[in-house]
């Protein structure tokens, strides 16, 4: 098995896990509740959303979420969860690299569990100009 096949095996294996990163539903809800200046139905970007566990919670709390991830296999699992939870009107999955994605409209919230563990501050500042 070459590196590409190994990575695809990894993605396939983890695609349907409810969460690939740290945290839990209560913590996500708690942090969202601390953001008191958000409008009633904020537009949110979940950058590097993975399986979209946080996207689902944000949507259930009233956010309109654009869920961005580089790996289509993982996004396919999110699409299944969106349909199962009947959240098609609240979450839009986008297949893109989080460091290259540019929102077409202003957003109220950028959510990312993995963002600051993967990219450096210089890249964050560059991306901030595009969001």
Secondary structure, 3 states (H helix, E strand, C coil): CCHHHHHHHHHHHHCCCCCCCCCCHHHHHHHHHHCCCCCCCCEEEEECCCCCHHHHHHHHCCCEEEEEECCHHHHHHHHHHHHHHCCCCCEEEEECCCCCCCCCCCCCEEECCCHHHHCCHHHHHHHHHHC
